[in-house]
Amino acid sequence: MKDSCKITDEMLPDEKIYDLADFFKVFGDSSRLRVLWLLHRNELCVTHIAEQLGMSTPSISHQLKILRQSHLVRIRRVGKNTYYSLADDHVQKILELGLEHVEE
């Protein structure tokens, strides 16, 4: 059996805990989750995301800004157009595991 000192030593530093909490807060907004889910399968521009979700372009742009700042989406520019996609496979896995968990 581990004593309490060793258990405390295994705890993440506060800075990592705060970073992790901030990371999960981004997933706590249904609009951002809807955007992420659309990008789960397709690379899309702001206009197409707004159309698919029935939201305004400025609202989608705001959500995408938060998602970019959190390193959950990336952009690809082609001329004047900007396309958004999930940043990496980790984001896709988080979405899939989250859905799997809520469907249990």
PDB file as gemmi writes it, atoms N, CA and C in Angstrom:
CRYST1    1.000    1.000    1.000  90.00  90.00  90.00 P 1                      
ATOM      1  N   MET A   1       0.836  -1.184   0.000  1.00  0.00           N  
ATOM      2  CA  MET A   1       0.000   0.000   0.000  1.00  0.00           C  
ATOM      3  C   MET A   1       0.881   1.249   0.000  1.00  0.00           C  
ATOM      4  N   LYS A   2       0.503   2.235  -0.788  1.00  0.00           N  
ATOM      5  CA  LYS A   2       1.281   3.462  -0.871  1.00  0.00           C  
ATOM      6  C   LYS A   2       0.911   4.384   0.279  1.00  0.00           C  
ATOM      7  N   ASP A   3       1.922   5.070   0.837  1.00  0.00           N  
ATOM      8  CA  ASP A   3       1.586   6.050   1.864  1.00  0.00           C  
ATOM      9  C   ASP A   3       1.203   7.364   1.203  1.00  0.00           C  
ATOM     10  N   SER A   4       0.588   8.260   1.953  1.00  0.00           N  
ATOM     11  CA  SER A   4       0.034   9.494   1.380  1.00  0.00           C  
ATOM     12  C   SER A   4       1.104  10.390   0.766  1.00  0.00           C  
ATOM     13  N   CYS A   5       2.334  10.353   1.255  1.00  0.00           N  
ATOM     14  CA  CYS A   5       3.391  11.193   0.685  1.00  0.00           C  
ATOM     15  C   CYS A   5       3.699  10.774  -0.745  1.00  0.00           C  
ATOM     16  N   LYS A   6       3.764   9.499  -0.997  1.00  0.00           N  
ATOM     17  CA  LYS A   6       4.066   9.035  -2.346  1.00  0.00           C  
ATOM     18  C   LYS A   6       2.915   9.334  -3.300  1.00  0.00           C  
ATOM     19  N   ILE A   7       1.699   9.217  -2.832  1.00  0.00           N  
ATOM     20  CA  ILE A   7       0.547   9.532  -3.678  1.00  0.00           C  
ATOM     21  C   ILE A   7       0.587  11.006  -4.057  1.00  0.00           C  
ATOM     22  N   THR A   8       0.878  11.882  -3.114  1.00  0.00           N  
ATOM     23  CA  THR A   8       0.981  13.307  -3.387  1.00  0.00           C  
ATOM     24  C   THR A   8       2.108  13.581  -4.368  1.00  0.00           C  
ATOM     25  N   ASP A   9       3.211  12.870  -4.255  1.00  0.00           N  
ATOM     26  CA  ASP A   9       4.339  13.061  -5.159  1.00  0.00           C  
ATOM     27  C   ASP A   9       3.981  12.712  -6.604  1.00  0.00           C  
ATOM     28  N   GLU A  10       2.987  11.845  -6.782  1.00  0.00           N  
ATOM     29  CA  GLU A  10       2.585  11.436  -8.126  1.00  0.00           C  
ATOM     30  C   GLU A  10       1.600  12.402  -8.766  1.00  0.00           C  
ATOM     31  N   MET A  11       1.117  13.383  -8.017  1.00  0.00           N  
ATOM     32  CA  MET A  11       0.147  14.352  -8.526  1.00  0.00           C  
ATOM     33  C   MET A  11       0.805  15.255  -9.559  1.00  0.00           C  
ATOM     34  N   LEU A  12       0.034  15.621 -10.585  1.00  0.00           N  
ATOM     35  CA  LEU A  12       0.527  16.568 -11.586  1.00  0.00           C  
ATOM     36  C   LEU A  12       0.757  17.931 -10.929  1.00  0.00           C  
ATOM     37  N   PRO A  13       1.724  18.672 -11.427  1.00  0.00           N  
ATOM     38  CA  PRO A  13       1.919  20.034 -10.917  1.00  0.00           C  
ATOM     39  C   PRO A  13       0.678  20.889 -11.216  1.00  0.00           C  
ATOM     40  N   ASP A  14       0.421  21.873 -10.369  1.00  0.00           N  
ATOM     41  CA  ASP A  14      -0.756  22.732 -10.534  1.00  0.00           C  
ATOM     42  C   ASP A  14      -0.843  23.332 -11.924  1.00  0.00           C  
ATOM     43  N   GLU A  15       0.278  23.761 -12.484  1.00  0.00           N  
ATOM     44  CA  GLU A  15       0.270  24.372 -13.812  1.00  0.00           C  
ATOM     45  C   GLU A  15      -0.294  23.412 -14.853  1.00  0.00           C  
ATOM     46  N   LYS A  16       0.086  22.148 -14.775  1.00  0.00           N  
ATOM     47  CA  LYS A  16      -0.422  21.137 -15.721  1.00  0.00           C  
ATOM     48  C   LYS A  16      -1.917  20.900 -15.497  1.00  0.00           C  
ATOM     49  N   ILE A  17      -2.334  20.880 -14.236  1.00  0.00           N  
ATOM     50  CA  ILE A  17      -3.762  20.698 -13.918  1.00  0.00           C  
ATOM     51  C   ILE A  17      -4.571  21.851 -14.504  1.00  0.00           C  
ATOM     52  N   TYR A  18      -4.099  23.090 -14.338  1.00  0.00           N  
ATOM     53  CA  TYR A  18      -4.807  24.251 -14.885  1.00  0.00           C  
ATOM     54  C   TYR A  18      -4.853  24.201 -16.403  1.00  0.00           C  
ATOM     55  N   ASP A  19      -3.740  23.814 -17.032  1.00  0.00           N  
ATOM     56  CA  ASP A  19      -3.713  23.690 -18.494  1.00  0.00           C  
ATOM     57  C   ASP A  19      -4.704  22.637 -18.966  1.00  0.00           C  
ATOM     58  N   LEU A  20      -4.764  21.523 -18.267  1.00  0.00           N  
ATOM     59  CA  LEU A  20      -5.687  20.449 -18.622  1.00  0.00           C  
ATOM     60  C   LEU A  20      -7.137  20.889 -18.434  1.00  0.00           C  
ATOM     61  N   ALA A  21      -7.409  21.610 -17.348  1.00  0.00           N  
ATOM     62  CA  ALA A  21      -8.758  22.124 -17.106  1.00  0.00           C  
ATOM     63  C   ALA A  21      -9.170  23.087 -18.215  1.00  0.00           C  
ATOM     64  N   ASP A  22      -8.258  23.976 -18.617  1.00  0.00           N  
ATOM     65  CA  ASP A  22      -8.554  24.907 -19.712  1.00  0.00           C  
ATOM     66  C   ASP A  22      -8.812  24.164 -21.015  1.00  0.00           C  
ATOM     67  N   PHE A  23      -8.039  23.119 -21.251  1.00  0.00           N  
ATOM     68  CA  PHE A  23      -8.205  22.308 -22.449  1.00  0.00           C  
ATOM     69  C   PHE A  23      -9.617  21.711 -22.492  1.00  0.00           C  
ATOM     70  N   PHE A  24     -10.065  21.136 -21.380  1.00  0.00           N  
ATOM     71  CA  PHE A  24     -11.382  20.512 -21.364  1.00  0.00           C  
ATOM     72  C   PHE A  24     -12.515  21.532 -21.363  1.00  0.00           C  
ATOM     73  N   LYS A  25     -12.267  22.741 -20.890  1.00  0.00           N  
ATOM     74  CA  LYS A  25     -13.301  23.786 -20.942  1.00  0.00           C  
ATOM     75  C   LYS A  25     -13.711  24.074 -22.378  1.00  0.00           C  
ATOM     76  N   VAL A  26     -12.766  24.000 -23.288  1.00  0.00           N  
ATOM     77  CA  VAL A  26     -13.061  24.271 -24.696  1.00  0.00           C  
ATOM     78  C   VAL A  26     -14.114  23.288 -25.202  1.00  0.00           C  
ATOM     79  N   PHE A  27     -14.072  22.068 -24.713  1.00  0.00           N  
ATOM     80  CA  PHE A  27     -15.038  21.042 -25.131  1.00  0.00           C  
ATOM     81  C   PHE A  27     -16.388  21.216 -24.435  1.00  0.00           C  
ATOM     82  N   GLY A  28     -16.479  22.138 -23.493  1.00  0.00           N  
ATOM     83  CA  GLY A  28     -17.699  22.334 -22.714  1.00  0.00           C  
ATOM     84  C   GLY A  28     -18.737  23.206 -23.390  1.00  0.00           C  
ATOM     85  N   ASP A  29     -18.480  23.643 -24.594  1.00  0.00           N  
ATOM     86  CA  ASP A  29     -19.410  24.502 -25.319  1.00  0.00           C  
ATOM     87  C   ASP A  29     -20.000  23.723 -26.495  1.00  0.00           C  
ATOM     88  N   SER A  30     -21.318  23.648 -26.557  1.00  0.00           N  
ATOM     89  CA  SER A  30     -21.954  22.833 -27.598  1.00  0.00           C  
ATOM     90  C   SER A  30     -21.704  23.378 -29.001  1.00  0.00           C  
ATOM     91  N   SER A  31     -21.598  24.685 -29.160  1.00  0.00           N  
ATOM     92  CA  SER A  31     -21.309  25.239 -30.494  1.00  0.00           C  
ATOM     93  C   SER A  31     -19.927  24.800 -30.967  1.00  0.00           C  
ATOM     94  N   ARG A  32     -18.952  24.847 -30.078  1.00  0.00           N  
ATOM     95  CA  ARG A  32     -17.602  24.423 -30.464  1.00  0.00           C  
ATOM     96  C   ARG A  32     -17.577  22.930 -30.760  1.00  0.00           C  
ATOM     97  N   LEU A  33     -18.313  22.147 -29.990  1.00  0.00           N  
ATOM     98  CA  LEU A  33     -18.375  20.707 -30.261  1.00  0.00           C  
ATOM     99  C   LEU A  33     -19.012  20.430 -31.615  1.00  0.00           C  
ATOM    100  N   ARG A  34     -20.031  21.187 -31.962  1.00  0.00           N  
ATOM    101  CA  ARG A  34     -20.671  21.007 -33.267  1.00  0.00           C  
ATOM    102  C   ARG A  34     -19.683  21.326 -34.388  1.00  0.00           C  
ATOM    103  N   VAL A  35     -18.905  22.396 -34.213  1.00  0.00           N  
ATOM    104  CA  VAL A  35     -17.891  22.755 -35.214  1.00  0.00           C  
ATOM    105  C   VAL A  35     -16.859  21.636 -35.313  1.00  0.00           C  
ATOM    106  N   LEU A  36     -16.360  21.186 -34.168  1.00  0.00           N  
ATOM    107  CA  LEU A  36     -15.363  20.116 -34.172  1.00  0.00           C  
ATOM    108  C   LEU A  36     -15.909  18.862 -34.839  1.00  0.00           C  
ATOM    109  N   TRP A  37     -17.164  18.545 -34.559  1.00  0.00           N  
ATOM    110  CA  TRP A  37     -17.736  17.331 -35.146  1.00  0.00           C  
ATOM    111  C   TRP A  37     -17.828  17.448 -36.662  1.00  0.00           C  
ATOM    112  N   LEU A  38     -18.195  18.625 -37.170  1.00  0.00           N  
ATOM    113  CA  LEU A  38     -18.212  18.815 -38.630  1.00  0.00           C  
ATOM    114  C   LEU A  38     -16.813  18.635 -39.213  1.00  0.00           C  
ATOM    115  N   LEU A  39     -15.820  19.162 -38.510  1.00  0.00           N  
ATOM    116  CA  LEU A  39     -14.446  19.070 -39.006  1.00  0.00           C  
ATOM    117  C   LEU A  39     -13.850  17.688 -38.779  1.00  0.00           C  
ATOM    118  N   HIS A  40     -14.560  16.874 -38.043  1.00  0.00           N  
ATOM    119  CA  HIS A  40     -14.136  15.511 -37.757  1.00  0.00           C  
ATOM    120  C   HIS A  40     -13.935  14.716 -39.046  1.00  0.00           C  
ATOM    121  N   ARG A  41     -14.739  15.003 -40.057  1.00  0.00           N  
ATOM    122  CA  ARG A  41     -14.671  14.255 -41.319  1.00  0.00           C  
ATOM    123  C   ARG A  41     -14.268  15.118 -42.521  1.00  0.00           C  
ATOM    124  N   ASN A  42     -14.435  16.444 -42.399  1.00  0.00           N  
ATOM    125  CA  ASN A  42     -14.237  17.302 -43.565  1.00  0.00           C  
ATOM    126  C   ASN A  42     -13.452  18.557 -43.230  1.00  0.00           C  
ATOM    127  N   GLU A  43     -12.667  18.994 -44.174  1.00  0.00           N  
ATOM    128  CA  GLU A  43     -12.048  20.306 -44.109  1.00  0.00           C  
ATOM    129  C   GLU A  43     -13.059  21.282 -44.695  1.00  0.00           C  
ATOM    130  N   LEU A  44     -13.352  22.365 -43.960  1.00  0.00           N  
ATOM    131  CA  LEU A  44     -14.391  23.288 -44.399  1.00  0.00           C  
ATOM    132  C   LEU A  44     -13.977  24.740 -44.187  1.00  0.00           C  
ATOM    133  N   CYS A  45     -14.627  25.635 -44.935  1.00  0.00           N  
ATOM    134  CA  CYS A  45     -14.417  27.068 -44.730  1.00  0.00           C  
ATOM    135  C   CYS A  45     -15.510  27.579 -43.787  1.00  0.00           C  
ATOM    136  N   VAL A  46     -15.320  28.777 -43.265  1.00  0.00           N  
ATOM    137  CA  VAL A  46     -16.249  29.359 -42.293  1.00  0.00           C  
ATOM    138  C   VAL A  46     -17.672  29.390 -42.839  1.00  0.00           C  
ATOM    139  N   THR A  47     -17.833  29.814 -44.089  1.00  0.00           N  
ATOM    140  CA  THR A  47     -19.162  29.924 -44.694  1.00  0.00           C  
ATOM    141  C   THR A  47     -19.890  28.590 -44.699  1.00  0.00           C  
ATOM    142  N   HIS A  48     -19.196  27.526 -45.075  1.00  0.00           N  
ATOM    143  CA  HIS A  48     -19.831  26.204 -45.122  1.00  0.00           C  
ATOM    144  C   HIS A  48     -20.170  25.701 -43.716  1.00  0.00           C  
ATOM    145  N   ILE A  49     -19.307  25.971 -42.750  1.00  0.00           N  
ATOM    146  CA  ILE A  49     -19.602  25.579 -41.369  1.00  0.00           C  
ATOM    147  C   ILE A  49     -20.847  26.313 -40.885  1.00  0.00           C  
ATOM    148  N   ALA A  50     -20.899  27.619 -41.140  1.00  0.00           N  
ATOM    149  CA  ALA A  50     -22.055  28.420 -40.725  1.00  0.00           C  
ATOM    150  C   ALA A  50     -23.343  27.902 -41.358  1.00  0.00           C  
ATOM    151  N   GLU A  51     -23.285  27.587 -42.643  1.00  0.00           N  
ATOM    152  CA  GLU A  51     -24.469  27.063 -43.340  1.00  0.00           C  
ATOM    153  C   GLU A  51     -24.910  25.732 -42.746  1.00  0.00           C  
ATOM    154  N   GLN A  52     -23.969  24.836 -42.540  1.00  0.00           N  
ATOM    155  CA  GLN A  52     -24.289  23.502 -42.014  1.00  0.00           C  
ATOM    156  C   GLN A  52     -24.904  23.576 -40.615  1.00  0.00           C  
ATOM    157  N   LEU A  53     -24.429  24.519 -39.805  1.00  0.00           N  
ATOM    158  CA  LEU A  53     -24.895  24.603 -38.418  1.00  0.00           C  
ATOM    159  C   LEU A  53     -26.009  25.616 -38.216  1.00  0.00           C  
ATOM    160  N   GLY A  54     -26.354  26.367 -39.267  1.00  0.00           N  
ATOM    161  CA  GLY A  54     -27.403  27.374 -39.138  1.00  0.00           C  
ATOM    162  C   GLY A  54     -27.009  28.500 -38.191  1.00  0.00           C  
ATOM    163  N   MET A  55     -25.746  28.865 -38.228  1.00  0.00           N  
ATOM    164  CA  MET A  55     -25.224  29.927 -37.362  1.00  0.00           C  
ATOM    165  C   MET A  55     -24.640  31.032 -38.233  1.00  0.00           C  
ATOM    166  N   SER A  56     -24.415  32.184 -37.624  1.00  0.00           N  
ATOM    167  CA  SER A  56     -23.839  33.296 -38.375  1.00  0.00           C  
ATOM    168  C   SER A  56     -22.343  33.084 -38.580  1.00  0.00           C  
ATOM    169  N   THR A  57     -21.835  33.667 -39.650  1.00  0.00           N  
ATOM    170  CA  THR A  57     -20.401  33.584 -39.933  1.00  0.00           C  
ATOM    171  C   THR A  57     -19.567  34.195 -38.807  1.00  0.00           C  
ATOM    172  N   PRO A  58     -19.943  35.377 -38.259  1.00  0.00           N  
ATOM    173  CA  PRO A  58     -19.152  35.917 -37.145  1.00  0.00           C  
ATOM    174  C   PRO A  58     -19.132  34.998 -35.918  1.00  0.00           C  
ATOM    175  N   SER A  59     -20.244  34.337 -35.654  1.00  0.00           N  
ATOM    176  CA  SER A  59     -20.298  33.418 -34.522  1.00  0.00           C  
ATOM    177  C   SER A  59     -19.362  32.231 -34.737  1.00  0.00           C  
ATOM    178  N   ILE A  60     -19.372  31.695 -35.937  1.00  0.00           N  
ATOM    179  CA  ILE A  60     -18.480  30.575 -36.265  1.00  0.00           C  
ATOM    180  C   ILE A  60     -17.029  31.029 -36.206  1.00  0.00           C  
ATOM    181  N   SER A  61     -16.745  32.210 -36.720  1.00  0.00           N  
ATOM    182  CA  SER A  61     -15.377  32.739 -36.679  1.00  0.00           C  
ATOM    183  C   SER A  61     -14.886  32.864 -35.247  1.00  0.00           C  
ATOM    184  N   HIS A  62     -15.762  33.306 -34.362  1.00  0.00           N  
ATOM    185  CA  HIS A  62     -15.397  33.422 -32.945  1.00  0.00           C  
ATOM    186  C   HIS A  62     -15.055  32.053 -32.355  1.00  0.00           C  
ATOM    187  N   GLN A  63     -15.878  31.058 -32.646  1.00  0.00           N  
ATOM    188  CA  GLN A  63     -15.633  29.714 -32.122  1.00  0.00           C  
ATOM    189  C   GLN A  63     -14.336  29.143 -32.704  1.00  0.00           C  
ATOM    190  N   LEU A  64     -14.106  29.373 -33.976  1.00  0.00           N  
ATOM    191  CA  LEU A  64     -12.880  28.881 -34.612  1.00  0.00           C  
ATOM    192  C   LEU A  64     -11.638  29.545 -34.023  1.00  0.00           C  
ATOM    193  N   LYS A  65     -11.753  30.811 -33.659  1.00  0.00           N  
ATOM    194  CA  LYS A  65     -10.627  31.501 -33.031  1.00  0.00           C  
ATOM    195  C   LYS A  65     -10.255  30.815 -31.711  1.00  0.00           C  
ATOM    196  N   ILE A  66     -11.257  30.489 -30.915  1.00  0.00           N  
ATOM    197  CA  ILE A  66     -11.014  29.796 -29.642  1.00  0.00           C  
ATOM    198  C   ILE A  66     -10.399  28.425 -29.902  1.00  0.00           C  
ATOM    199  N   LEU A  67     -10.929  27.717 -30.884  1.00  0.00           N  
ATOM    200  CA  LEU A  67     -10.415  26.383 -31.206  1.00  0.00           C  
ATOM    201  C   LEU A  67      -8.977  26.448 -31.729  1.00  0.00           C  
ATOM    202  N   ARG A  68      -8.664  27.476 -32.482  1.00  0.00           N  
ATOM    203  CA  ARG A  68      -7.282  27.649 -32.978  1.00  0.00           C  
ATOM    204  C   ARG A  68      -6.341  27.976 -31.829  1.00  0.00           C  
ATOM    205  N   GLN A  69      -6.767  28.858 -30.935  1.00  0.00           N  
ATOM    206  CA  GLN A  69      -5.935  29.231 -29.790  1.00  0.00           C  
ATOM    207  C   GLN A  69      -5.663  28.035 -28.882  1.00  0.00           C  
ATOM    208  N   SER A  70      -6.579  27.087 -28.887  1.00  0.00           N  
ATOM    209  CA  SER A  70      -6.435  25.874 -28.080  1.00  0.00           C  
ATOM    210  C   SER A  70      -5.727  24.762 -28.844  1.00  0.00           C  
ATOM    211  N   HIS A  71      -5.301  25.060 -30.050  1.00  0.00           N  
ATOM    212  CA  HIS A  71      -4.570  24.106 -30.906  1.00  0.00           C  
ATOM    213  C   HIS A  71      -5.406  22.867 -31.250  1.00  0.00           C  
ATOM    214  N   LEU A  72      -6.723  23.077 -31.410  1.00  0.00           N  
ATOM    215  CA  LEU A  72      -7.612  21.975 -31.768  1.00  0.00           C  
ATOM    216  C   LEU A  72      -7.941  21.954 -33.247  1.00  0.00           C  
ATOM    217  N   VAL A  73      -7.822  23.107 -33.907  1.00  0.00           N  
ATOM    218  CA  VAL A  73      -8.023  23.161 -35.356  1.00  0.00           C  
ATOM    219  C   VAL A  73      -6.829  23.860 -35.990  1.00  0.00           C  
ATOM    220  N   ARG A  74      -6.650  23.593 -37.263  1.00  0.00           N  
ATOM    221  CA  ARG A  74      -5.589  24.259 -38.026  1.00  0.00           C  
ATOM    222  C   ARG A  74      -6.219  24.849 -39.276  1.00  0.00           C  
ATOM    223  N   ILE A  75      -5.472  25.734 -39.891  1.00  0.00           N  
ATOM    224  CA  ILE A  75      -5.978  26.382 -41.102  1.00  0.00           C  
ATOM    225  C   ILE A  75      -5.068  26.073 -42.280  1.00  0.00           C  
ATOM    226  N   ARG A  76      -5.697  26.162 -43.438  1.00  0.00           N  
ATOM    227  CA  ARG A  76      -4.962  26.034 -44.696  1.00  0.00           C  
ATOM    228  C   ARG A  76      -5.516  27.119 -45.604  1.00  0.00           C  
ATOM    229  N   ARG A  77      -4.637  27.972 -46.075  1.00  0.00           N  
ATOM    230  CA  ARG A  77      -5.063  29.061 -46.948  1.00  0.00           C  
ATOM    231  C   ARG A  77      -4.832  28.682 -48.414  1.00  0.00           C  
ATOM    232  N   VAL A  78      -5.865  28.956 -49.211  1.00  0.00           N  
ATOM    233  CA  VAL A  78      -5.779  28.766 -50.659  1.00  0.00           C  
ATOM    234  C   VAL A  78      -6.299  30.052 -51.278  1.00  0.00           C  
ATOM    235  N   GLY A  79      -5.375  30.886 -51.752  1.00  0.00           N  
ATOM    236  CA  GLY A  79      -5.772  32.193 -52.263  1.00  0.00           C  
ATOM    237  C   GLY A  79      -6.395  33.006 -51.138  1.00  0.00           C  
ATOM    238  N   LYS A  80      -7.614  33.471 -51.366  1.00  0.00           N  
ATOM    239  CA  LYS A  80      -8.323  34.249 -50.343  1.00  0.00           C  
ATOM    240  C   LYS A  80      -9.152  33.371 -49.411  1.00  0.00           C  
ATOM    241  N   ASN A  81      -9.215  32.096 -49.687  1.00  0.00           N  
ATOM    242  CA  ASN A  81     -10.029  31.186 -48.878  1.00  0.00           C  
ATOM    243  C   ASN A  81      -9.213  30.550 -47.759  1.00  0.00           C  
ATOM    244  N   THR A  82      -9.863  30.361 -46.621  1.00  0.00           N  
ATOM    245  CA  THR A  82      -9.248  29.706 -45.477  1.00  0.00           C  
ATOM    246  C   THR A  82     -10.069  28.472 -45.140  1.00  0.00           C  
ATOM    247  N   TYR A  83      -9.403  27.340 -45.046  1.00  0.00           N  
ATOM    248  CA  TYR A  83     -10.061  26.077 -44.742  1.00  0.00           C  
ATOM    249  C   TYR A  83      -9.609  25.598 -43.368  1.00  0.00           C  
ATOM    250  N   TYR A  84     -10.547  25.059 -42.628  1.00  0.00           N  
ATOM    251  CA  TYR A  84     -10.282  24.589 -41.271  1.00  0.00           C  
ATOM    252  C   TYR A  84     -10.405  23.081 -41.209  1.00  0.00           C  
ATOM    253  N   SER A  85      -9.554  22.480 -40.394  1.00  0.00           N  
ATOM    254  CA  SER A  85      -9.609  21.036 -40.152  1.00  0.00           C  
ATOM    255  C   SER A  85      -9.128  20.785 -38.727  1.00  0.00           C  
ATOM    256  N   LEU A  86      -9.354  19.572 -38.246  1.00  0.00           N  
ATOM    257  CA  LEU A  86      -8.852  19.217 -36.919  1.00  0.00           C  
ATOM    258  C   LEU A  86      -7.337  19.280 -36.934  1.00  0.00           C  
ATOM    259  N   ALA A  87      -6.772  19.693 -35.830  1.00  0.00           N  
ATOM    260  CA  ALA A  87      -5.326  19.897 -35.759  1.00  0.00           C  
ATOM    261  C   ALA A  87      -4.546  18.602 -35.914  1.00  0.00           C  
ATOM    262  N   ASP A  88      -5.072  17.512 -35.355  1.00  0.00           N  
ATOM    263  CA  ASP A  88      -4.362  16.236 -35.441  1.00  0.00           C  
ATOM    264  C   ASP A  88      -5.288  15.091 -35.040  1.00  0.00           C  
ATOM    265  N   ASP A  89      -4.760  13.893 -35.087  1.00  0.00           N  
ATOM    266  CA  ASP A  89      -5.547  12.702 -34.761  1.00  0.00           C  
ATOM    267  C   ASP A  89      -5.987  12.664 -33.303  1.00  0.00           C  
ATOM    268  N   HIS A  90      -5.243  13.347 -32.429  1.00  0.00           N  
ATOM    269  CA  HIS A  90      -5.624  13.360 -31.019  1.00  0.00           C  
ATOM    270  C   HIS A  90      -7.007  13.963 -30.826  1.00  0.00           C  
ATOM    271  N   VAL A  91      -7.293  15.033 -31.544  1.00  0.00           N  
ATOM    272  CA  VAL A  91      -8.588  15.698 -31.415  1.00  0.00           C  
ATOM    273  C   VAL A  91      -9.690  14.759 -31.878  1.00  0.00           C  
ATOM    274  N   GLN A  92      -9.464  14.088 -32.979  1.00  0.00           N  
ATOM    275  CA  GLN A  92     -10.449  13.128 -33.481  1.00  0.00           C  
ATOM    276  C   GLN A  92     -10.680  12.021 -32.462  1.00  0.00           C  
ATOM    277  N   LYS A  93      -9.621  11.519 -31.857  1.00  0.00           N  
ATOM    278  CA  LYS A  93      -9.751  10.456 -30.857  1.00  0.00           C  
ATOM    279  C   LYS A  93     -10.510  10.936 -29.632  1.00  0.00           C  
ATOM    280  N   ILE A  94     -10.259  12.172 -29.203  1.00  0.00           N  
ATOM    281  CA  ILE A  94     -10.968  12.724 -28.052  1.00  0.00           C  
ATOM    282  C   ILE A  94     -12.464  12.774 -28.342  1.00  0.00           C  
ATOM    283  N   LEU A  95     -12.835  13.242 -29.533  1.00  0.00           N  
ATOM    284  CA  LEU A  95     -14.243  13.295 -29.915  1.00  0.00           C  
ATOM    285  C   LEU A  95     -14.863  11.899 -29.940  1.00  0.00           C  
ATOM    286  N   GLU A  96     -14.162  10.960 -30.559  1.00  0.00           N  
ATOM    287  CA  GLU A  96     -14.690   9.601 -30.672  1.00  0.00           C  
ATOM    288  C   GLU A  96     -14.813   8.928 -29.306  1.00  0.00           C  
ATOM    289  N   LEU A  97     -13.805   9.086 -28.454  1.00  0.00           N  
ATOM    290  CA  LEU A  97     -13.866   8.491 -27.114  1.00  0.00           C  
ATOM    291  C   LEU A  97     -14.945   9.140 -26.264  1.00  0.00           C  
ATOM    292  N   GLY A  98     -15.106  10.460 -26.397  1.00  0.00           N  
ATOM    293  CA  GLY A  98     -16.169  11.144 -25.669  1.00  0.00           C  
ATOM    294  C   GLY A  98     -17.534  10.634 -26.075  1.00  0.00           C  
ATOM    295  N   LEU A  99     -17.745  10.475 -27.376  1.00  0.00           N  
ATOM    296  CA  LEU A  99     -19.027   9.961 -27.865  1.00  0.00           C  
ATOM    297  C   LEU A  99     -19.239   8.533 -27.391  1.00  0.00           C  
ATOM    298  N   GLU A 100     -18.198   7.727 -27.465  1.00  0.00           N  
ATOM    299  CA  GLU A 100     -18.292   6.339 -26.995  1.00  0.00           C  
ATOM    300  C   GLU A 100     -18.694   6.295 -25.516  1.00  0.00           C  
ATOM    301  N   HIS A 101     -18.113   7.180 -24.738  1.00  0.00           N  
ATOM    302  CA  HIS A 101     -18.421   7.223 -23.300  1.00  0.00           C  
ATOM    303  C   HIS A 101     -19.870   7.602 -23.044  1.00  0.00           C  
ATOM    304  N   VAL A 102     -20.370   8.636 -23.725  1.00  0.00           N  
ATOM    305  CA  VAL A 102     -21.758   9.070 -23.467  1.00  0.00           C  
ATOM    306  C   VAL A 102     -22.773   8.080 -24.023  1.00  0.00           C  
ATOM    307  N   GLU A 103     -22.384   7.259 -24.981  1.00  0.00           N  
ATOM    308  CA  GLU A 103     -23.308   6.271 -25.544  1.00  0.00           C  
ATOM    309  C   GLU A 103     -23.352   4.970 -24.756  1.00  0.00           C  
ATOM    310  N   GLU A 104     -22.493   4.830 -23.742  1.00  0.00           N  
ATOM    311  CA  GLU A 104     -22.503   3.592 -22.932  1.00  0.00           C  
ATOM    312  C   GLU A 104     -23.770   3.483 -22.124  1.00  0.00           C  
TER     313      GLU A 104                                                      
END                                                                             
